[in-house]
Amino acid sequence: MEFCPSCGKRMVLKRTKDCSVFVCPICNCQKTINDSDGKTVAPKKSRETIVVIGKEDQKLRTNPTTKIKCPKCENTLAYTWQVQTRSGDEGATQFFRCTKCSHTFRLYT
């Protein structure tokens, strides 16, 4: 990583057939890279691919289920997860989402 001696911005690496040059994106100051500098240029890491899923796949649930009565439809199966909603010395809040009507309710522990 090189910084521009004129304005201090980070310089961008530009490669040509003959040589590699650091170029400032602000003031276009250029600095040629010599092999004798002892510096190495690491290749850019590839970005993580974002996968878009369809509406049917979005309905898939990965949370564990438990037997508890839904206050809205009286179904007896719900997805469950815990969140620390209050201070650390108090218990976590357990959330439930009905597998039938998707009503979300909670239980303070």
N, CA, C and O atoms as CSV, one atom per row, in Angstrom:
chain,resi,resn,atom,element,x,y,z
A,1,MET,N,N,0.860,-1.166,0.000
A,1,MET,CA,C,0.000,0.000,0.000
A,1,MET,C,C,0.905,1.226,0.000
A,1,MET,O,O,1.827,1.343,0.807
A,2,GLU,N,N,0.627,2.099,-0.890
A,2,GLU,CA,C,1.409,3.329,-1.016
A,2,GLU,C,C,0.482,4.528,-0.863
A,2,GLU,O,O,-0.693,4.475,-1.228
A,3,PHE,N,N,1.028,5.602,-0.320
A,3,PHE,CA,C,0.280,6.842,-0.160
A,3,PHE,C,C,0.930,7.927,-0.998
A,3,PHE,O,O,2.151,7.970,-1.144
A,4,CYS,N,N,0.107,8.795,-1.540
A,4,CYS,CA,C,0.571,9.863,-2.414
A,4,CYS,C,C,1.444,10.841,-1.627
A,4,CYS,O,O,1.034,11.309,-0.565
A,5,PRO,N,N,2.647,11.158,-2.132
A,5,PRO,CA,C,3.496,12.120,-1.432
A,5,PRO,C,C,2.956,13.551,-1.513
A,5,PRO,O,O,3.338,14.398,-0.705
A,6,SER,N,N,2.071,13.830,-2.476
A,6,SER,CA,C,1.529,15.183,-2.644
A,6,SER,C,C,0.313,15.446,-1.762
A,6,SER,O,O,0.272,16.438,-1.034
A,7,CYS,N,N,-0.692,14.542,-1.828
A,7,CYS,CA,C,-1.950,14.805,-1.115
A,7,CYS,C,C,-2.227,13.816,0.014
A,7,CYS,O,O,-3.129,14.053,0.817
A,8,GLY,N,N,-1.482,12.719,0.100
A,8,GLY,CA,C,-1.646,11.776,1.200
A,8,GLY,C,C,-2.706,10.709,0.985
A,8,GLY,O,O,-2.903,9.868,1.862
A,9,LYS,N,N,-3.394,10.712,-0.146
A,9,LYS,CA,C,-4.410,9.691,-0.419
A,9,LYS,C,C,-3.746,8.363,-0.776
A,9,LYS,O,O,-2.589,8.331,-1.194
A,10,ARG,N,N,-4.488,7.271,-0.607
A,10,ARG,CA,C,-3.966,5.950,-0.956
A,10,ARG,C,C,-3.916,5.818,-2.468
A,10,ARG,O,O,-4.879,6.125,-3.170
A,11,MET,N,N,-2.769,5.353,-2.955
A,11,MET,CA,C,-2.573,5.212,-4.395
A,11,MET,C,C,-3.123,3.869,-4.875
A,11,MET,O,O,-3.159,2.892,-4.126
A,12,VAL,N,N,-3.550,3.841,-6.140
A,12,VAL,CA,C,-4.141,2.658,-6.757
A,12,VAL,C,C,-3.112,2.048,-7.711
A,12,VAL,O,O,-2.419,2.767,-8.431
A,13,LEU,N,N,-3.021,0.726,-7.707
A,13,LEU,CA,C,-2.069,0.036,-8.571
A,13,LEU,C,C,-2.620,-0.083,-9.988
A,13,LEU,O,O,-3.734,-0.566,-10.190
A,14,LYS,N,N,-1.834,0.358,-10.964
A,14,LYS,CA,C,-2.173,0.218,-12.384
A,14,LYS,C,C,-1.069,-0.610,-13.030
A,14,LYS,O,O,0.115,-0.316,-12.867
A,15,ARG,N,N,-1.466,-1.649,-13.765
A,15,ARG,CA,C,-0.484,-2.517,-14.420
A,15,ARG,C,C,-0.543,-2.312,-15.931
A,15,ARG,O,O,-1.616,-2.209,-16.527
A,16,THR,N,N,0.633,-2.257,-16.522
A,16,THR,CA,C,0.750,-2.222,-17.978
A,16,THR,C,C,1.595,-3.421,-18.398
A,16,THR,O,O,2.039,-4.199,-17.554
A,17,LYS,N,N,1.816,-3.566,-19.693
A,17,LYS,CA,C,2.645,-4.680,-20.166
A,17,LYS,C,C,4.082,-4.553,-19.672
A,17,LYS,O,O,4.727,-5.550,-19.350
A,18,ASP,N,N,4.573,-3.325,-19.614
A,18,ASP,CA,C,5.982,-3.097,-19.284
A,18,ASP,C,C,6.252,-3.036,-17.785
A,18,ASP,O,O,7.243,-3.593,-17.312
A,19,CYS,N,N,5.376,-2.361,-17.030
A,19,CYS,CA,C,5.660,-2.170,-15.605
A,19,CYS,C,C,4.364,-1.944,-14.828
A,19,CYS,O,O,3.274,-1.876,-15.396
A,20,SER,N,N,4.520,-1.833,-13.522
A,20,SER,CA,C,3.392,-1.519,-12.645
A,20,SER,C,C,3.630,-0.151,-12.027
A,20,SER,O,O,4.759,0.191,-11.675
A,21,VAL,N,N,2.562,0.631,-11.897
A,21,VAL,CA,C,2.672,1.999,-11.411
A,21,VAL,C,C,1.576,2.250,-10.389
A,21,VAL,O,O,0.431,1.839,-10.579
A,22,PHE,N,N,1.938,2.938,-9.288
A,22,PHE,CA,C,0.933,3.423,-8.352
A,22,PHE,C,C,0.484,4.790,-8.838
A,22,PHE,O,O,1.314,5.644,-9.148
A,23,VAL,N,N,-0.853,5.005,-8.907
A,23,VAL,CA,C,-1.408,6.267,-9.387
A,23,VAL,C,C,-2.352,6.815,-8.330
A,23,VAL,O,O,-3.179,6.077,-7.793
A,24,CYS,N,N,-2.236,8.113,-8.024
A,24,CYS,CA,C,-3.133,8.764,-7.070
A,24,CYS,C,C,-4.447,9.092,-7.778
A,24,CYS,O,O,-4.424,9.723,-8.835
A,25,PRO,N,N,-5.600,8.679,-7.223
A,25,PRO,CA,C,-6.879,8.972,-7.872
A,25,PRO,C,C,-7.285,10.441,-7.770
A,25,PRO,O,O,-8.188,10.877,-8.485
A,26,ILE,N,N,-6.635,11.216,-6.893
A,26,ILE,CA,C,-6.994,12.628,-6.709
A,26,ILE,C,C,-6.154,13.547,-7.599
A,26,ILE,O,O,-6.690,14.325,-8.388
A,27,CYS,N,N,-4.821,13.442,-7.459
A,27,CYS,CA,C,-3.955,14.385,-8.172
A,27,CYS,C,C,-3.174,13.750,-9.322
A,27,CYS,O,O,-2.350,14.417,-9.947
A,28,ASN,N,N,-3.423,12.470,-9.609
A,28,ASN,CA,C,-2.782,11.731,-10.703
A,28,ASN,C,C,-1.266,11.639,-10.591
A,28,ASN,O,O,-0.586,11.422,-11.594
A,29,CYS,N,N,-0.735,11.800,-9.399
A,29,CYS,CA,C,0.694,11.611,-9.161
A,29,CYS,C,C,1.008,10.133,-9.388
A,29,CYS,O,O,0.227,9.270,-8.989
A,30,GLN,N,N,2.146,9.828,-10.027
A,30,GLN,CA,C,2.491,8.444,-10.341
A,30,GLN,C,C,3.812,8.063,-9.702
A,30,GLN,O,O,4.723,8.881,-9.574
A,31,LYS,N,N,3.898,6.792,-9.302
A,31,LYS,CA,C,5.119,6.270,-8.703
A,31,LYS,C,C,5.362,4.884,-9.290
A,31,LYS,O,O,4.545,3.980,-9.114
A,32,THR,N,N,6.480,4.716,-9.985
A,32,THR,CA,C,6.810,3.443,-10.617
A,32,THR,C,C,7.294,2.461,-9.562
A,32,THR,O,O,7.994,2.835,-8.621
A,33,ILE,N,N,6.914,1.202,-9.730
A,33,ILE,CA,C,7.332,0.164,-8.796
A,33,ILE,C,C,8.588,-0.491,-9.342
A,33,ILE,O,O,8.622,-0.941,-10.487
A,34,ASN,N,N,9.620,-0.540,-8.510
A,34,ASN,CA,C,10.861,-1.219,-8.880
A,34,ASN,C,C,10.884,-2.584,-8.226
A,34,ASN,O,O,10.435,-2.737,-7.091
A,35,ASP,N,N,11.405,-3.581,-8.933
A,35,ASP,CA,C,11.522,-4.922,-8.364
A,35,ASP,C,C,12.481,-4.945,-7.186
A,35,ASP,O,O,12.399,-5.837,-6.341
A,36,SER,N,N,13.379,-3.988,-7.117
A,36,SER,CA,C,14.370,-3.967,-6.042
A,36,SER,C,C,13.824,-3.370,-4.745
A,36,SER,O,O,14.526,-3.365,-3.734
A,37,ASP,N,N,12.574,-2.861,-4.754
A,37,ASP,CA,C,11.990,-2.261,-3.547
A,37,ASP,C,C,11.751,-3.294,-2.451
A,37,ASP,O,O,11.694,-2.941,-1.273
A,38,GLY,N,N,11.613,-4.557,-2.822
A,38,GLY,CA,C,11.338,-5.600,-1.832
A,38,GLY,C,C,9.870,-5.663,-1.431
A,38,GLY,O,O,9.521,-6.340,-0.464
A,39,LYS,N,N,9.022,-4.976,-2.152
A,39,LYS,CA,C,7.590,-4.971,-1.841
A,39,LYS,C,C,6.883,-5.985,-2.727
A,39,LYS,O,O,7.255,-6.188,-3.883
A,40,THR,N,N,5.875,-6.608,-2.178
A,40,THR,CA,C,5.077,-7.542,-2.964
A,40,THR,C,C,3.655,-7.025,-3.046
A,40,THR,O,O,3.170,-6.357,-2.132
A,41,VAL,N,N,3.001,-7.333,-4.129
A,41,VAL,CA,C,1.619,-6.921,-4.329
A,41,VAL,C,C,0.755,-8.167,-4.248
A,41,VAL,O,O,0.914,-9.095,-5.041
A,42,ALA,N,N,-0.160,-8.185,-3.287
A,42,ALA,CA,C,-1.054,-9.330,-3.106
A,42,ALA,C,C,-2.277,-9.154,-3.997
A,42,ALA,O,O,-2.787,-8.042,-4.130
A,43,PRO,N,N,-2.747,-10.224,-4.601
A,43,PRO,CA,C,-3.951,-10.107,-5.437
A,43,PRO,C,C,-5.183,-9.840,-4.583
A,43,PRO,O,O,-5.226,-10.204,-3.408
A,44,LYS,N,N,-6.178,-9.203,-5.181
A,44,LYS,CA,C,-7.428,-8.928,-4.471
A,44,LYS,C,C,-8.152,-10.225,-4.171
A,44,LYS,O,O,-8.146,-11.156,-4.977
A,45,LYS,N,N,-8.774,-10.277,-3.008
A,45,LYS,CA,C,-9.587,-11.436,-2.658
A,45,LYS,C,C,-10.917,-11.324,-3.390
A,45,LYS,O,O,-11.471,-10.235,-3.538
A,46,SER,N,N,-11.414,-12.455,-3.838
A,46,SER,CA,C,-12.700,-12.431,-4.527
A,46,SER,C,C,-13.815,-12.178,-3.515
A,46,SER,O,O,-13.749,-12.632,-2.373
A,47,ARG,N,N,-14.810,-11.466,-3.941
A,47,ARG,CA,C,-15.934,-11.147,-3.057
A,47,ARG,C,C,-16.837,-12.352,-2.888
A,47,ARG,O,O,-16.922,-13.217,-3.760
A,48,GLU,N,N,-17.508,-12.392,-1.747
A,48,GLU,CA,C,-18.433,-13.483,-1.470
A,48,GLU,C,C,-19.662,-13.346,-2.361
A,48,GLU,O,O,-20.193,-12.249,-2.535
A,49,THR,N,N,-20.100,-14.442,-2.912
A,49,THR,CA,C,-21.266,-14.444,-3.786
A,49,THR,C,C,-22.538,-14.397,-2.949
A,49,THR,O,O,-22.682,-15.149,-1.985
A,50,ILE,N,N,-23.449,-13.522,-3.318
A,50,ILE,CA,C,-24.734,-13.412,-2.636
A,50,ILE,C,C,-25.752,-14.226,-3.424
A,50,ILE,O,O,-25.916,-14.041,-4.629
A,51,VAL,N,N,-26.424,-15.118,-2.735
A,51,VAL,CA,C,-27.402,-15.982,-3.381
A,51,VAL,C,C,-28.802,-15.465,-3.074
A,51,VAL,O,O,-29.155,-15.270,-1.911
A,52,VAL,N,N,-29.589,-15.246,-4.107
A,52,VAL,CA,C,-30.967,-14.802,-3.946
A,52,VAL,C,C,-31.847,-16.041,-3.987
A,52,VAL,O,O,-31.779,-16.835,-4.925
A,53,ILE,N,N,-32.679,-16.196,-2.952
A,53,ILE,CA,C,-33.544,-17.375,-2.905
A,53,ILE,C,C,-34.975,-16.984,-3.235
A,53,ILE,O,O,-35.387,-15.843,-3.028
A,54,GLY,N,N,-35.716,-17.937,-3.744
A,54,GLY,CA,C,-37.097,-17.699,-4.144
A,54,GLY,C,C,-38.047,-17.677,-2.962
A,54,GLY,O,O,-37.655,-17.976,-1.834
A,55,LYS,N,N,-39.298,-17.321,-3.224
A,55,LYS,CA,C,-40.308,-17.226,-2.166
A,55,LYS,C,C,-40.561,-18.560,-1.490
A,55,LYS,O,O,-40.777,-18.601,-0.279
A,56,GLU,N,N,-40.539,-19.650,-2.241
A,56,GLU,CA,C,-40.780,-20.970,-1.644
A,56,GLU,C,C,-39.652,-21.342,-0.692
A,56,GLU,O,O,-39.900,-21.898,0.377
A,57,ASP,N,N,-38.405,-21.037,-1.078
A,57,ASP,CA,C,-37.268,-21.352,-0.218
A,57,ASP,C,C,-37.254,-20.490,1.039
A,57,ASP,O,O,-36.743,-20.921,2.073
A,58,GLN,N,N,-37.809,-19.277,0.968
A,58,GLN,CA,C,-37.854,-18.401,2.132
A,58,GLN,C,C,-38.763,-18.957,3.213
A,58,GLN,O,O,-38.604,-18.618,4.386
A,59,LYS,N,N,-39.703,-19.797,2.844
A,59,LYS,CA,C,-40.632,-20.360,3.817
A,59,LYS,C,C,-39.991,-21.452,4.659
A,59,LYS,O,O,-40.545,-21.844,5.687
A,60,LEU,N,N,-38.832,-21.951,4.240
A,60,LEU,CA,C,-38.148,-22.983,5.009
A,60,LEU,C,C,-37.681,-22.408,6.342
A,60,LEU,O,O,-37.129,-21.308,6.382
A,61,ARG,N,N,-37.894,-23.129,7.414
A,61,ARG,CA,C,-37.497,-22.687,8.748
A,61,ARG,C,C,-36.380,-23.582,9.267
A,61,ARG,O,O,-36.440,-24.803,9.128
A,62,THR,N,N,-35.369,-22.977,9.861
A,62,THR,CA,C,-34.271,-23.762,10.410
A,62,THR,C,C,-34.229,-23.716,11.929
A,62,THR,O,O,-33.400,-24.394,12.537
A,63,ASN,N,N,-35.104,-22.930,12.561
A,63,ASN,CA,C,-35.136,-22.876,14.022
A,63,ASN,C,C,-35.706,-24.172,14.582
A,63,ASN,O,O,-36.513,-24.831,13.927
A,64,PRO,N,N,-35.288,-24.540,15.792
A,64,PRO,CA,C,-35.861,-25.739,16.414
A,64,PRO,C,C,-37.321,-25.508,16.783
A,64,PRO,O,O,-37.758,-24.368,16.941
A,65,THR,N,N,-38.065,-26.592,16.917
A,65,THR,CA,C,-39.474,-26.491,17.302
A,65,THR,C,C,-39.668,-27.064,18.695
A,65,THR,O,O,-38.889,-27.895,19.161
A,66,THR,N,N,-40.727,-26.601,19.346
A,66,THR,CA,C,-41.077,-27.096,20.673
A,66,THR,C,C,-42.594,-27.161,20.784
A,66,THR,O,O,-43.317,-26.520,20.021
A,67,LYS,N,N,-43.057,-27.944,21.742
A,67,LYS,CA,C,-44.503,-28.051,21.961
A,67,LYS,C,C,-44.923,-26.980,22.956
A,67,LYS,O,O,-44.549,-27.016,24.128
A,68,ILE,N,N,-45.709,-26.026,22.465
A,68,ILE,CA,C,-46.278,-24.959,23.293
A,68,ILE,C,C,-47.549,-24.493,22.594
A,68,ILE,O,O,-47.618,-24.485,21.365
A,69,LYS,N,N,-48.543,-24.109,23.366
A,69,LYS,CA,C,-49.844,-23.730,22.816
A,69,LYS,C,C,-49.811,-22.283,22.323
A,69,LYS,O,O,-49.418,-21.376,23.056
A,70,CYS,N,N,-50.225,-22.083,21.081
A,70,CYS,CA,C,-50.306,-20.742,20.501
A,70,CYS,C,C,-51.524,-20.031,21.083
A,70,CYS,O,O,-52.618,-20.593,21.064
A,71,PRO,N,N,-51.366,-18.802,21.603
A,71,PRO,CA,C,-52.512,-18.086,22.165
A,71,PRO,C,C,-53.515,-17.619,21.111
A,71,PRO,O,O,-54.644,-17.265,21.451
A,72,LYS,N,N,-53.121,-17.613,19.843
A,72,LYS,CA,C,-54.007,-17.125,18.792
A,72,LYS,C,C,-54.838,-18.246,18.161
A,72,LYS,O,O,-56.055,-18.115,18.034
A,73,CYS,N,N,-54.190,-19.349,17.764
A,73,CYS,CA,C,-54.921,-20.404,17.052
A,73,CYS,C,C,-54.942,-21.737,17.805
A,73,CYS,O,O,-55.551,-22.700,17.339
A,74,GLU,N,N,-54.292,-21.798,18.948
A,74,GLU,CA,C,-54.233,-22.974,19.816
A,74,GLU,C,C,-53.494,-24.161,19.191
A,74,GLU,O,O,-53.677,-25.300,19.621
A,75,ASN,N,N,-52.670,-23.903,18.190
A,75,ASN,CA,C,-51.781,-24.933,17.651
A,75,ASN,C,C,-50.754,-25.278,18.737
A,75,ASN,O,O,-50.449,-24.429,19.575
A,76,THR,N,N,-50.226,-26.482,18.740
A,76,THR,CA,C,-49.326,-26.890,19.823
A,76,THR,C,C,-47.868,-27.042,19.395
A,76,THR,O,O,-47.091,-27.677,20.108
A,77,LEU,N,N,-47.474,-26.479,18.248
A,77,LEU,CA,C,-46.090,-26.567,17.802
A,77,LEU,C,C,-45.617,-25.188,17.362
A,77,LEU,O,O,-46.315,-24.493,16.623
A,78,ALA,N,N,-44.418,-24.791,17.823
A,78,ALA,CA,C,-43.897,-23.464,17.494
A,78,ALA,C,C,-42.381,-23.521,17.332
A,78,ALA,O,O,-41.702,-24.319,17.978
A,79,TYR,N,N,-41.862,-22.651,16.450
A,79,TYR,CA,C,-40.417,-22.465,16.340
A,79,TYR,C,C,-39.977,-21.664,17.555
A,79,TYR,O,O,-40.753,-20.866,18.081
A,80,THR,N,N,-38.748,-21.863,18.007
A,80,THR,CA,C,-38.291,-21.170,19.206
A,80,THR,C,C,-36.874,-20.637,19.038
A,80,THR,O,O,-36.059,-21.231,18.331
A,81,TRP,N,N,-36.584,-19.502,19.698
A,81,TRP,CA,C,-35.240,-18.935,19.769
A,81,TRP,C,C,-35.168,-18.041,20.992
A,81,TRP,O,O,-36.198,-17.617,21.517
A,82,GLN,N,N,-33.942,-17.749,21.454
A,82,GLN,CA,C,-33.753,-16.920,22.646
A,82,GLN,C,C,-32.953,-15.680,22.296
A,82,GLN,O,O,-32.047,-15.717,21.463
A,83,VAL,N,N,-33.314,-14.554,22.965
A,83,VAL,CA,C,-32.611,-13.292,22.783
A,83,VAL,C,C,-32.419,-12.663,24.150
A,83,VAL,O,O,-33.326,-12.677,24.983
A,84,GLN,N,N,-31.225,-12.105,24.380
A,84,GLN,CA,C,-30.952,-11.401,25.636
A,84,GLN,C,C,-31.468,-9.977,25.464
A,84,GLN,O,O,-30.743,-9.114,24.970
A,85,THR,N,N,-32.726,-9.717,25.871
A,85,THR,CA,C,-33.351,-8.409,25.648
A,85,THR,C,C,-33.164,-7.455,26.817
A,85,THR,O,O,-33.338,-6.245,26.665
A,86,ARG,N,N,-32.814,-7.984,27.975
A,86,ARG,CA,C,-32.628,-7.135,29.155
A,86,ARG,C,C,-31.176,-7.196,29.586
A,86,ARG,O,O,-30.331,-7.679,28.831
A,87,SER,N,N,-30.869,-6.720,30.776
A,87,SER,CA,C,-29.482,-6.693,31.235
A,87,SER,C,C,-28.936,-8.107,31.397
A,87,SER,O,O,-29.696,-9.072,31.475
A,88,GLY,N,N,-27.623,-8.217,31.448
A,88,GLY,CA,C,-26.959,-9.510,31.473
A,88,GLY,C,C,-27.239,-10.351,32.697
A,88,GLY,O,O,-27.127,-11.576,32.635
A,89,ASP,N,N,-27.606,-9.724,33.823
A,89,ASP,CA,C,-27.844,-10.511,35.032
A,89,ASP,C,C,-29.265,-11.074,35.089
A,89,ASP,O,O,-29.604,-11.793,36.029
A,90,GLU,N,N,-30.092,-10.760,34.106
A,90,GLU,CA,C,-31.449,-11.298,34.041
A,90,GLU,C,C,-31.520,-12.366,32.949
A,90,GLU,O,O,-30.671,-12.412,32.060
A,91,GLY,N,N,-32.516,-13.202,33.023
A,91,GLY,CA,C,-32.660,-14.293,32.065
A,91,GLY,C,C,-32.987,-13.815,30.662
A,91,GLY,O,O,-33.431,-12.685,30.456
A,92,ALA,N,N,-32.757,-14.696,29.705
A,92,ALA,CA,C,-33.047,-14.382,28.306
A,92,ALA,C,C,-34.549,-14.462,28.051
A,92,ALA,O,O,-35.277,-15.134,28.782
A,93,THR,N,N,-35.002,-13.775,27.016
A,93,THR,CA,C,-36.397,-13.848,26.596
A,93,THR,C,C,-36.499,-14.923,25.527
A,93,THR,O,O,-35.734,-14.922,24.563
A,94,GLN,N,N,-37.435,-15.831,25.695
A,94,GLN,CA,C,-37.622,-16.905,24.728
A,94,GLN,C,C,-38.787,-16.538,23.816
A,94,GLN,O,O,-39.890,-16.252,24.283
A,95,PHE,N,N,-38.529,-16.549,22.514
A,95,PHE,CA,C,-39.544,-16.218,21.521
A,95,PHE,C,C,-40.058,-17.490,20.866
A,95,PHE,O,O,-39.332,-18.475,20.725
A,96,PHE,N,N,-41.326,-17.449,20.471
A,96,PHE,CA,C,-41.966,-18.571,19.790
A,96,PHE,C,C,-42.711,-18.034,18.577
A,96,PHE,O,O,-43.282,-16.945,18.633
A,97,ARG,N,N,-42.709,-18.790,17.479
A,97,ARG,CA,C,-43.501,-18.445,16.301
A,97,ARG,C,C,-44.283,-19.688,15.917
A,97,ARG,O,O,-43.709,-20.742,15.641
A,98,CYS,N,N,-45.595,-19.550,15.902
A,98,CYS,CA,C,-46.490,-20.666,15.607
A,98,CYS,C,C,-46.212,-21.214,14.207
A,98,CYS,O,O,-46.049,-20.451,13.254
A,99,THR,N,N,-46.162,-22.531,14.094
A,99,THR,CA,C,-45.911,-23.161,12.794
A,99,THR,C,C,-47.131,-23.103,11.885
A,99,THR,O,O,-47.012,-23.303,10.676
A,100,LYS,N,N,-48.296,-22.833,12.450
A,100,LYS,CA,C,-49.536,-22.810,11.669
A,100,LYS,C,C,-49.906,-21.395,11.219
A,100,LYS,O,O,-50.111,-21.158,10.028
A,101,CYS,N,N,-49.992,-20.448,12.169
A,101,CYS,CA,C,-50.475,-19.095,11.839
A,101,CYS,C,C,-49.368,-18.034,11.847
A,101,CYS,O,O,-49.637,-16.874,11.536
A,102,SER,N,N,-48.127,-18.407,12.196
A,102,SER,CA,C,-46.959,-17.512,12.242
A,102,SER,C,C,-47.074,-16.418,13.289
A,102,SER,O,O,-46.344,-15.429,13.223
A,103,HIS,N,N,-47.970,-16.570,14.251
A,103,HIS,CA,C,-48.076,-15.608,15.347
A,103,HIS,C,C,-46.822,-15.723,16.212
A,103,HIS,O,O,-46.413,-16.830,16.564
A,104,THR,N,N,-46.206,-14.585,16.559
A,104,THR,CA,C,-45.005,-14.580,17.390
A,104,THR,C,C,-45.380,-14.124,18.791
A,104,THR,O,O,-46.046,-13.104,18.971
A,105,PHE,N,N,-44.944,-14.891,19.774
A,105,PHE,CA,C,-45.185,-14.532,21.172
A,105,PHE,C,C,-43.941,-14.865,21.966
A,105,PHE,O,O,-43.056,-15.560,21.469
A,106,ARG,N,N,-43.861,-14.373,23.209
A,106,ARG,CA,C,-42.639,-14.545,23.988
A,106,ARG,C,C,-42.924,-15.009,25.399
A,106,ARG,O,O,-44.047,-14.928,25.898
A,107,LEU,N,N,-41.867,-15.500,26.023
A,107,LEU,CA,C,-41.931,-15.978,27.393
A,107,LEU,C,C,-40.681,-15.471,28.096
A,107,LEU,O,O,-39.565,-15.808,27.700
A,108,TYR,N,N,-40.862,-14.660,29.142
A,108,TYR,CA,C,-39.726,-14.156,29.908
A,108,TYR,C,C,-39.272,-15.229,30.883
A,108,TYR,O,O,-40.088,-15.787,31.617
A,109,THR,N,N,-37.965,-15.527,30.899
A,109,THR,CA,C,-37.448,-16.536,31.829
A,109,THR,C,C,-36.489,-15.911,32.813
A,109,THR,O,O,-35.950,-16.605,33.676
